[in-house]
Amino acid sequence: MGARQSREPRSVSMDNPTPAGVIDISDDVVKRLKHGITQQAREHASVAEETKPPAKPVTPVRKPAAKAAPPTVVYQSPTPIYVQGGGHTISAAEVQRQMNLELQKNDELWRQRMTQLEENLKKTNTIMESEYENAIDGVRKRFVSTAAAHKTPPCQDLKAQLLTCYRSNPGETLKCMQEVAQFKLCVDQHRIKKLDEEAIAPESQKIAATATRSAVPVAKAG
């Protein structure tokens, strides 16, 4: 029984803490690698320092001295001289004086023109006002004469009352005798008044003519 069990193969399984594709090294190996890299870097630095060319001396650059500005020379302008026809010379002051005189003459000329224009405007306004007043008087007289020609006939209220009575009493005119009498009386009174006015007008004209003739002096004979 025991011999038979020892002959059977056995399998042992262990967990690998390192992931696949990763090489696990010890701490001693890490220290040696760091020491070697540091030593190699120092050697390269010393070689580079020995082979570096010496630095060139820096020469200071001198700026050129600024040139002094030349002195400014001020020239006084001479008084302008104008030459007139005939070889006569005239100064600028004389030219200015003559120019001022011409300007004064021009101003005076325009002042006179403005005064004359104002006077013409005043005359025109006076004429226009007079014509306007005449036109107003003509219109007023024409209106008065037209109004007199178109006076309302007399007794229109009594006439309206009479017509109303006739319409209210068709075929019975005797009921409107009072309205007829009032209308007839009004018409007669108006006719008498008009005849009196027409009779008075010639007398007034005669009296006015007599007064005019008496006012005229008569020349004595001899």
SEGUKE-266962 format. One record per residue (C-alpha): x, y, z; residue number from 1. Coordinates in pm, 1 decimal, always signed. Example, Ala and Ser with C-alpha at 12.3 -4.5 7.8 and 13.67 -1.06 7.14 Angstrom:
<atoms>
<atom><X>+1230.0</X><Y>-450.0</Y><Z>+780.0</Z><num>1</num></atom>
<atom><X>+1367.0</X><Y>-106.0</Y><Z>+714.0</Z><num>2</num></atom>
</atoms>
This chain:
<atoms>
<atom><X>+0.0</X><Y>+0.0</Y><Z>+0.0</Z><num>1</num></atom>
<atom><X>+275.0</X><Y>+242.6</Y><Z>+95.6</Z><num>2</num></atom>
<atom><X>+491.3</X><Y>+164.6</Y><Z>-206.0</Z><num>3</num></atom>
<atom><X>+205.4</X><Y>+215.4</Y><Z>-438.2</Z><num>4</num></atom>
<atom><X>+127.6</X><Y>+563.8</Y><Z>-303.1</Z><num>5</num></atom>
<atom><X>+491.6</X><Y>+686.2</Y><Z>-330.1</Z><num>6</num></atom>
<atom><X>+510.7</X><Y>+607.7</Y><Z>-697.4</Z><num>7</num></atom>
<atom><X>+225.9</X><Y>+844.9</Y><Z>-795.1</Z><num>8</num></atom>
<atom><X>+342.9</X><Y>+1182.6</Y><Z>-931.1</Z><num>9</num></atom>
<atom><X>+278.7</X><Y>+1501.4</Y><Z>-731.8</Z><num>10</num></atom>
<atom><X>+220.0</X><Y>+1850.1</Y><Z>-858.3</Z><num>11</num></atom>
<atom><X>+298.8</X><Y>+2170.0</Y><Z>-661.6</Z><num>12</num></atom>
<atom><X>+152.8</X><Y>+2512.1</Y><Z>-763.0</Z><num>13</num></atom>
<atom><X>+288.3</X><Y>+2852.0</Y><Z>-641.3</Z><num>14</num></atom>
<atom><X>+159.8</X><Y>+3208.9</Y><Z>-699.4</Z><num>15</num></atom>
<atom><X>+404.4</X><Y>+3442.6</Y><Z>-883.6</Z><num>16</num></atom>
<atom><X>+368.2</X><Y>+3797.0</Y><Z>-737.2</Z><num>17</num></atom>
<atom><X>+545.9</X><Y>+3952.4</Y><Z>-1038.6</Z><num>18</num></atom>
<atom><X>+322.4</X><Y>+4021.5</Y><Z>-1342.1</Z><num>19</num></atom>
<atom><X>+408.1</X><Y>+3860.3</Y><Z>-1673.4</Z><num>20</num></atom>
<atom><X>+672.1</X><Y>+4047.5</Y><Z>-1884.8</Z><num>21</num></atom>
<atom><X>+834.9</X><Y>+4214.1</Y><Z>-1580.0</Z><num>22</num></atom>
<atom><X>+1187.2</X><Y>+4115.4</Y><Z>-1458.9</Z><num>23</num></atom>
<atom><X>+1227.0</X><Y>+4130.3</Y><Z>-1086.0</Z><num>24</num></atom>
<atom><X>+1578.0</X><Y>+4230.3</Y><Z>-964.2</Z><num>25</num></atom>
<atom><X>+1723.4</X><Y>+4260.7</Y><Z>-618.1</Z><num>26</num></atom>
<atom><X>+1812.4</X><Y>+4580.9</Y><Z>-429.1</Z><num>27</num></atom>
<atom><X>+2188.3</X><Y>+4516.8</Y><Z>-468.8</Z><num>28</num></atom>
<atom><X>+2157.6</X><Y>+4517.1</Y><Z>-842.8</Z><num>29</num></atom>
<atom><X>+1968.0</X><Y>+4847.5</Y><Z>-830.1</Z><num>30</num></atom>
<atom><X>+2241.3</X><Y>+5007.5</Y><Z>-614.8</Z><num>31</num></atom>
<atom><X>+2518.8</X><Y>+4893.8</Y><Z>-848.1</Z><num>32</num></atom>
<atom><X>+2335.1</X><Y>+5029.1</Y><Z>-1151.4</Z><num>33</num></atom>
<atom><X>+2284.8</X><Y>+5370.3</Y><Z>-987.5</Z><num>34</num></atom>
<atom><X>+2650.3</X><Y>+5387.4</Y><Z>-883.5</Z><num>35</num></atom>
<atom><X>+2768.4</X><Y>+5302.7</Y><Z>-1233.9</Z><num>36</num></atom>
<atom><X>+2547.2</X><Y>+5563.5</Y><Z>-1400.1</Z><num>37</num></atom>
<atom><X>+2662.2</X><Y>+5835.9</Y><Z>-1158.6</Z><num>38</num></atom>
<atom><X>+3030.0</X><Y>+5754.1</Y><Z>-1213.2</Z><num>39</num></atom>
<atom><X>+2987.1</X><Y>+5756.4</Y><Z>-1590.2</Z><num>40</num></atom>
<atom><X>+2816.4</X><Y>+6099.4</Y><Z>-1580.9</Z><num>41</num></atom>
<atom><X>+3102.1</X><Y>+6247.5</Y><Z>-1376.9</Z><num>42</num></atom>
<atom><X>+3361.2</X><Y>+6119.4</Y><Z>-1624.2</Z><num>43</num></atom>
<atom><X>+3174.3</X><Y>+6270.3</Y><Z>-1920.1</Z><num>44</num></atom>
<atom><X>+3147.8</X><Y>+6606.0</Y><Z>-1740.9</Z><num>45</num></atom>
<atom><X>+3521.1</X><Y>+6622.3</Y><Z>-1666.9</Z><num>46</num></atom>
<atom><X>+3610.6</X><Y>+6537.6</Y><Z>-2028.4</Z><num>47</num></atom>
<atom><X>+3377.1</X><Y>+6806.9</Y><Z>-2162.9</Z><num>48</num></atom>
<atom><X>+3526.8</X><Y>+7065.7</Y><Z>-1926.6</Z><num>49</num></atom>
<atom><X>+3881.1</X><Y>+6983.7</Y><Z>-2044.5</Z><num>50</num></atom>
<atom><X>+3794.0</X><Y>+7001.0</Y><Z>-2417.3</Z><num>51</num></atom>
<atom><X>+3594.4</X><Y>+7332.5</Y><Z>-2386.3</Z><num>52</num></atom>
<atom><X>+3773.3</X><Y>+7620.0</Y><Z>-2575.6</Z><num>53</num></atom>
<atom><X>+3879.1</X><Y>+7920.5</Y><Z>-2367.5</Z><num>54</num></atom>
<atom><X>+3632.6</X><Y>+8212.0</Y><Z>-2365.0</Z><num>55</num></atom>
<atom><X>+3724.2</X><Y>+8514.6</Y><Z>-2575.9</Z><num>56</num></atom>
<atom><X>+3782.6</X><Y>+8840.2</Y><Z>-2388.9</Z><num>57</num></atom>
<atom><X>+3495.4</X><Y>+9086.6</Y><Z>-2428.7</Z><num>58</num></atom>
<atom><X>+3605.2</X><Y>+9420.1</Y><Z>-2569.5</Z><num>59</num></atom>
<atom><X>+3382.4</X><Y>+9711.5</Y><Z>-2458.6</Z><num>60</num></atom>
<atom><X>+3224.3</X><Y>+9899.3</Y><Z>-2748.7</Z><num>61</num></atom>
<atom><X>+3276.2</X><Y>+10272.4</Y><Z>-2738.8</Z><num>62</num></atom>
<atom><X>+2991.8</X><Y>+10490.5</Y><Z>-2860.7</Z><num>63</num></atom>
<atom><X>+3089.7</X><Y>+10777.9</Y><Z>-3089.7</Z><num>64</num></atom>
<atom><X>+3064.0</X><Y>+11115.0</Y><Z>-2923.7</Z><num>65</num></atom>
<atom><X>+2753.5</X><Y>+11312.0</Y><Z>-3024.3</Z><num>66</num></atom>
<atom><X>+2825.6</X><Y>+11598.3</Y><Z>-3255.1</Z><num>67</num></atom>
<atom><X>+2745.4</X><Y>+11941.3</Y><Z>-3119.6</Z><num>68</num></atom>
<atom><X>+2447.3</X><Y>+12108.0</Y><Z>-3292.1</Z><num>69</num></atom>
<atom><X>+2546.2</X><Y>+12406.0</Y><Z>-3504.3</Z><num>70</num></atom>
<atom><X>+2430.2</X><Y>+12743.1</Y><Z>-3369.0</Z><num>71</num></atom>
<atom><X>+2100.3</X><Y>+12873.3</Y><Z>-3508.1</Z><num>72</num></atom>
<atom><X>+2128.6</X><Y>+13197.0</Y><Z>-3695.7</Z><num>73</num></atom>
<atom><X>+1815.5</X><Y>+13416.7</Y><Z>-3696.4</Z><num>74</num></atom>
<atom><X>+1781.7</X><Y>+13656.6</Y><Z>-3984.4</Z><num>75</num></atom>
<atom><X>+1541.2</X><Y>+13948.6</Y><Z>-3950.5</Z><num>76</num></atom>
<atom><X>+1310.9</X><Y>+13986.4</Y><Z>-4248.6</Z><num>77</num></atom>
<atom><X>+1348.8</X><Y>+14327.5</Y><Z>-4408.2</Z><num>78</num></atom>
<atom><X>+1050.0</X><Y>+14555.3</Y><Z>-4450.3</Z><num>79</num></atom>
<atom><X>+883.2</X><Y>+14471.0</Y><Z>-4783.4</Z><num>80</num></atom>
<atom><X>+905.2</X><Y>+14741.0</Y><Z>-5043.4</Z><num>81</num></atom>
<atom><X>+654.8</X><Y>+14758.3</Y><Z>-5332.1</Z><num>82</num></atom>
<atom><X>+730.6</X><Y>+14930.1</Y><Z>-5658.7</Z><num>83</num></atom>
<atom><X>+447.6</X><Y>+15119.9</Y><Z>-5826.8</Z><num>84</num></atom>
<atom><X>+422.7</X><Y>+15215.0</Y><Z>-6186.8</Z><num>85</num></atom>
<atom><X>+668.2</X><Y>+15484.4</Y><Z>-6282.0</Z><num>86</num></atom>
<atom><X>+943.3</X><Y>+15356.1</Y><Z>-6053.3</Z><num>87</num></atom>
<atom><X>+803.0</X><Y>+15494.4</Y><Z>-5724.1</Z><num>88</num></atom>
<atom><X>+851.6</X><Y>+15271.0</Y><Z>-5418.4</Z><num>89</num></atom>
<atom><X>+590.3</X><Y>+15226.6</Y><Z>-5141.7</Z><num>90</num></atom>
<atom><X>+621.6</X><Y>+15054.9</Y><Z>-4804.7</Z><num>91</num></atom>
<atom><X>+393.1</X><Y>+14787.5</Y><Z>-4657.0</Z><num>92</num></atom>
<atom><X>+250.1</X><Y>+15037.4</Y><Z>-4407.3</Z><num>93</num></atom>
<atom><X>+142.7</X><Y>+15266.6</Y><Z>-4690.1</Z><num>94</num></atom>
<atom><X>-14.6</X><Y>+14972.5</Y><Z>-4872.9</Z><num>95</num></atom>
<atom><X>-209.0</X><Y>+14881.5</Y><Z>-4557.5</Z><num>96</num></atom>
<atom><X>-323.5</X><Y>+15241.9</Y><Z>-4513.7</Z><num>97</num></atom>
<atom><X>-451.4</X><Y>+15263.5</Y><Z>-4870.5</Z><num>98</num></atom>
<atom><X>-628.4</X><Y>+14929.7</Y><Z>-4829.1</Z><num>99</num></atom>
<atom><X>-804.4</X><Y>+15054.4</Y><Z>-4516.0</Z><num>100</num></atom>
<atom><X>-917.7</X><Y>+15367.4</Y><Z>-4699.8</Z><num>101</num></atom>
<atom><X>-1062.3</X><Y>+15158.1</Y><Z>-4981.9</Z><num>102</num></atom>
<atom><X>-1247.2</X><Y>+14939.7</Y><Z>-4729.8</Z><num>103</num></atom>
<atom><X>-1392.1</X><Y>+15246.6</Y><Z>-4557.7</Z><num>104</num></atom>
<atom><X>-1511.3</X><Y>+15385.8</Y><Z>-4891.8</Z><num>105</num></atom>
<atom><X>-1671.9</X><Y>+15052.6</Y><Z>-4975.2</Z><num>106</num></atom>
<atom><X>-1848.6</X><Y>+15038.7</Y><Z>-4636.6</Z><num>107</num></atom>
<atom><X>-1980.4</X><Y>+15392.8</Y><Z>-4679.9</Z><num>108</num></atom>
<atom><X>-2109.2</X><Y>+15310.4</Y><Z>-5028.1</Z><num>109</num></atom>
<atom><X>-2298.0</X><Y>+15007.3</Y><Z>-4901.3</Z><num>110</num></atom>
<atom><X>-2433.9</X><Y>+15208.6</Y><Z>-4606.7</Z><num>111</num></atom>
<atom><X>-2578.2</X><Y>+15466.5</Y><Z>-4846.0</Z><num>112</num></atom>
<atom><X>-2731.8</X><Y>+15193.9</Y><Z>-5059.6</Z><num>113</num></atom>
<atom><X>-2896.6</X><Y>+15032.6</Y><Z>-4756.2</Z><num>114</num></atom>
<atom><X>-3037.6</X><Y>+15370.1</Y><Z>-4643.7</Z><num>115</num></atom>
<atom><X>-3182.1</X><Y>+15433.9</Y><Z>-4988.8</Z><num>116</num></atom>
<atom><X>-3327.7</X><Y>+15084.5</Y><Z>-4997.9</Z><num>117</num></atom>
<atom><X>-3497.5</X><Y>+15137.3</Y><Z>-4660.0</Z><num>118</num></atom>
<atom><X>-3650.3</X><Y>+15465.5</Y><Z>-4780.0</Z><num>119</num></atom>
<atom><X>-3783.8</X><Y>+15295.8</Y><Z>-5094.1</Z><num>120</num></atom>
<atom><X>-3934.8</X><Y>+15020.7</Y><Z>-4881.9</Z><num>121</num></atom>
<atom><X>-4106.0</X><Y>+15276.6</Y><Z>-4657.2</Z><num>122</num></atom>
<atom><X>-4255.1</X><Y>+15453.3</Y><Z>-4960.2</Z><num>123</num></atom>
<atom><X>-4372.8</X><Y>+15123.1</Y><Z>-5102.8</Z><num>124</num></atom>
<atom><X>-4534.1</X><Y>+15027.3</Y><Z>-4772.4</Z><num>125</num></atom>
<atom><X>-4713.1</X><Y>+15364.4</Y><Z>-4753.8</Z><num>126</num></atom>
<atom><X>-4850.5</X><Y>+15323.5</Y><Z>-5106.0</Z><num>127</num></atom>
<atom><X>-4961.0</X><Y>+14967.2</Y><Z>-5037.0</Z><num>128</num></atom>
<atom><X>-5134.2</X><Y>+15068.5</Y><Z>-4714.6</Z><num>129</num></atom>
<atom><X>-5317.5</X><Y>+15350.8</Y><Z>-4893.3</Z><num>130</num></atom>
<atom><X>-5428.8</X><Y>+15118.1</Y><Z>-5172.1</Z><num>131</num></atom>
<atom><X>-5537.3</X><Y>+14862.8</Y><Z>-4915.4</Z><num>132</num></atom>
<atom><X>-5749.7</X><Y>+15119.9</Y><Z>-4730.0</Z><num>133</num></atom>
<atom><X>-5908.3</X><Y>+15232.7</Y><Z>-5057.2</Z><num>134</num></atom>
<atom><X>-5987.1</X><Y>+14873.6</Y><Z>-5147.0</Z><num>135</num></atom>
<atom><X>-6142.1</X><Y>+14815.8</Y><Z>-4804.4</Z><num>136</num></atom>
<atom><X>-6357.4</X><Y>+15128.0</Y><Z>-4839.5</Z><num>137</num></atom>
<atom><X>-6471.0</X><Y>+15019.3</Y><Z>-5184.8</Z><num>138</num></atom>
<atom><X>-6565.5</X><Y>+14674.6</Y><Z>-5061.1</Z><num>139</num></atom>
<atom><X>-6747.8</X><Y>+14823.7</Y><Z>-4761.9</Z><num>140</num></atom>
<atom><X>-6949.2</X><Y>+15064.0</Y><Z>-4980.5</Z><num>141</num></atom>
<atom><X>-7027.2</X><Y>+14790.1</Y><Z>-5228.7</Z><num>142</num></atom>
<atom><X>-7138.5</X><Y>+14559.6</Y><Z>-4950.4</Z><num>143</num></atom>
<atom><X>-7365.9</X><Y>+14828.4</Y><Z>-4801.3</Z><num>144</num></atom>
<atom><X>-7524.7</X><Y>+14902.3</Y><Z>-5139.1</Z><num>145</num></atom>
<atom><X>-7569.8</X><Y>+14531.0</Y><Z>-5210.6</Z><num>146</num></atom>
<atom><X>-7723.8</X><Y>+14474.4</Y><Z>-4870.2</Z><num>147</num></atom>
<atom><X>-7962.9</X><Y>+14763.2</Y><Z>-4926.3</Z><num>148</num></atom>
<atom><X>-8063.1</X><Y>+14620.3</Y><Z>-5263.6</Z><num>149</num></atom>
<atom><X>-8128.4</X><Y>+14278.7</Y><Z>-5108.9</Z><num>150</num></atom>
<atom><X>-8331.4</X><Y>+14387.2</Y><Z>-4809.3</Z><num>151</num></atom>
<atom><X>-8580.0</X><Y>+14136.4</Y><Z>-4674.6</Z><num>152</num></atom>
<atom><X>-8936.3</X><Y>+14218.0</Y><Z>-4780.5</Z><num>153</num></atom>
<atom><X>-9152.8</X><Y>+14355.2</Y><Z>-4498.5</Z><num>154</num></atom>
<atom><X>-9424.1</X><Y>+14170.5</Y><Z>-4306.2</Z><num>155</num></atom>
<atom><X>-9273.8</X><Y>+13826.1</Y><Z>-4362.7</Z><num>156</num></atom>
<atom><X>-9380.8</X><Y>+13700.8</Y><Z>-4020.7</Z><num>157</num></atom>
<atom><X>-9745.9</X><Y>+13797.4</Y><Z>-4079.7</Z><num>158</num></atom>
<atom><X>-9729.5</X><Y>+13642.5</Y><Z>-4423.9</Z><num>159</num></atom>
<atom><X>-9607.3</X><Y>+13314.9</Y><Z>-4271.6</Z><num>160</num></atom>
<atom><X>-9892.6</X><Y>+13319.6</Y><Z>-4018.7</Z><num>161</num></atom>
<atom><X>-10147.4</X><Y>+13377.7</Y><Z>-4297.1</Z><num>162</num></atom>
<atom><X>-10011.6</X><Y>+13086.3</Y><Z>-4504.5</Z><num>163</num></atom>
<atom><X>-10018.9</X><Y>+12859.8</Y><Z>-4202.8</Z><num>164</num></atom>
<atom><X>-10382.4</X><Y>+12948.4</Y><Z>-4140.1</Z><num>165</num></atom>
<atom><X>-10474.2</X><Y>+12873.8</Y><Z>-4501.8</Z><num>166</num></atom>
<atom><X>-10305.9</X><Y>+12530.9</Y><Z>-4481.1</Z><num>167</num></atom>
<atom><X>-10478.4</X><Y>+12452.4</Y><Z>-4153.2</Z><num>168</num></atom>
<atom><X>-10823.0</X><Y>+12550.4</Y><Z>-4287.3</Z><num>169</num></atom>
<atom><X>-10844.0</X><Y>+12445.0</Y><Z>-4651.7</Z><num>170</num></atom>
<atom><X>-11155.0</X><Y>+12581.7</Y><Z>-4819.5</Z><num>171</num></atom>
<atom><X>-11242.0</X><Y>+12793.2</Y><Z>-4514.9</Z><num>172</num></atom>
<atom><X>-11070.9</X><Y>+13127.1</Y><Z>-4578.3</Z><num>173</num></atom>
<atom><X>-11314.0</X><Y>+13314.1</Y><Z>-4355.7</Z><num>174</num></atom>
<atom><X>-11141.0</X><Y>+13164.4</Y><Z>-4052.6</Z><num>175</num></atom>
<atom><X>-10825.7</X><Y>+13352.7</Y><Z>-4152.5</Z><num>176</num></atom>
<atom><X>-10979.2</X><Y>+13698.9</Y><Z>-4178.1</Z><num>177</num></atom>
<atom><X>-10784.3</X><Y>+13824.4</Y><Z>-3874.5</Z><num>178</num></atom>
<atom><X>-10450.0</X><Y>+13715.2</Y><Z>-4023.8</Z><num>179</num></atom>
<atom><X>-10547.6</X><Y>+13874.8</Y><Z>-4356.7</Z><num>180</num></atom>
<atom><X>-10631.7</X><Y>+14205.1</Y><Z>-4188.3</Z><num>181</num></atom>
<atom><X>-10302.1</X><Y>+14214.0</Y><Z>-3995.0</Z><num>182</num></atom>
<atom><X>-10095.9</X><Y>+14135.2</Y><Z>-4306.6</Z><num>183</num></atom>
<atom><X>-10282.2</X><Y>+14401.6</Y><Z>-4514.1</Z><num>184</num></atom>
<atom><X>-10233.7</X><Y>+14662.7</Y><Z>-4243.0</Z><num>185</num></atom>
<atom><X>-9858.8</X><Y>+14590.0</Y><Z>-4225.0</Z><num>186</num></atom>
<atom><X>-9819.4</X><Y>+14618.3</Y><Z>-4602.2</Z><num>187</num></atom>
<atom><X>-10010.8</X><Y>+14948.2</Y><Z>-4613.7</Z><num>188</num></atom>
<atom><X>-9798.4</X><Y>+15096.7</Y><Z>-4335.5</Z><num>189</num></atom>
<atom><X>-9478.2</X><Y>+14997.1</Y><Z>-4512.9</Z><num>190</num></atom>
<atom><X>-9600.0</X><Y>+15147.3</Y><Z>-4842.3</Z><num>191</num></atom>
<atom><X>-9688.8</X><Y>+15476.6</Y><Z>-4672.5</Z><num>192</num></atom>
<atom><X>-9347.8</X><Y>+15487.1</Y><Z>-4502.5</Z><num>193</num></atom>
<atom><X>-9166.9</X><Y>+15429.8</Y><Z>-4830.1</Z><num>194</num></atom>
<atom><X>-9367.5</X><Y>+15703.3</Y><Z>-5004.9</Z><num>195</num></atom>
<atom><X>-9282.4</X><Y>+15945.4</Y><Z>-4726.2</Z><num>196</num></atom>
<atom><X>-8909.7</X><Y>+15866.1</Y><Z>-4757.9</Z><num>197</num></atom>
<atom><X>-8919.4</X><Y>+15918.4</Y><Z>-5134.1</Z><num>198</num></atom>
<atom><X>-9096.7</X><Y>+16251.8</Y><Z>-5084.0</Z><num>199</num></atom>
<atom><X>-8845.8</X><Y>+16370.3</Y><Z>-4822.9</Z><num>200</num></atom>
<atom><X>-8538.3</X><Y>+16288.0</Y><Z>-5036.6</Z><num>201</num></atom>
<atom><X>-8601.0</X><Y>+16549.3</Y><Z>-5310.6</Z><num>202</num></atom>
<atom><X>-8674.9</X><Y>+16815.4</Y><Z>-5049.4</Z><num>203</num></atom>
<atom><X>-8342.9</X><Y>+16740.9</Y><Z>-4880.0</Z><num>204</num></atom>
<atom><X>-8163.9</X><Y>+16767.5</Y><Z>-5212.0</Z><num>205</num></atom>
<atom><X>-8331.3</X><Y>+17101.4</Y><Z>-5283.3</Z><num>206</num></atom>
<atom><X>-8234.8</X><Y>+17239.2</Y><Z>-4941.8</Z><num>207</num></atom>
<atom><X>-7871.6</X><Y>+17128.4</Y><Z>-4990.0</Z><num>208</num></atom>
<atom><X>-7856.7</X><Y>+17286.4</Y><Z>-5335.4</Z><num>209</num></atom>
<atom><X>-8002.6</X><Y>+17613.1</Y><Z>-5204.6</Z><num>210</num></atom>
<atom><X>-7748.1</X><Y>+17625.8</Y><Z>-4923.2</Z><num>211</num></atom>
<atom><X>-7465.3</X><Y>+17567.2</Y><Z>-5167.7</Z><num>212</num></atom>
<atom><X>-7579.5</X><Y>+17846.6</Y><Z>-5399.1</Z><num>213</num></atom>
<atom><X>-7615.9</X><Y>+18089.9</Y><Z>-5109.2</Z><num>214</num></atom>
<atom><X>-7262.4</X><Y>+18011.7</Y><Z>-4991.7</Z><num>215</num></atom>
<atom><X>-7108.1</X><Y>+18106.2</Y><Z>-5329.6</Z><num>216</num></atom>
<atom><X>-7027.9</X><Y>+18485.2</Y><Z>-5340.4</Z><num>217</num></atom>
<atom><X>-7186.3</X><Y>+18678.9</Y><Z>-5626.4</Z><num>218</num></atom>
<atom><X>-6957.5</X><Y>+18913.7</Y><Z>-5820.4</Z><num>219</num></atom>
<atom><X>-7069.5</X><Y>+19276.5</Y><Z>-5813.5</Z><num>220</num></atom>
<atom><X>-7113.2</X><Y>+19461.0</Y><Z>-6138.5</Z><num>221</num></atom>
<atom><X>-6887.2</X><Y>+19749.2</Y><Z>-6223.1</Z><num>222</num></atom>
</atoms>
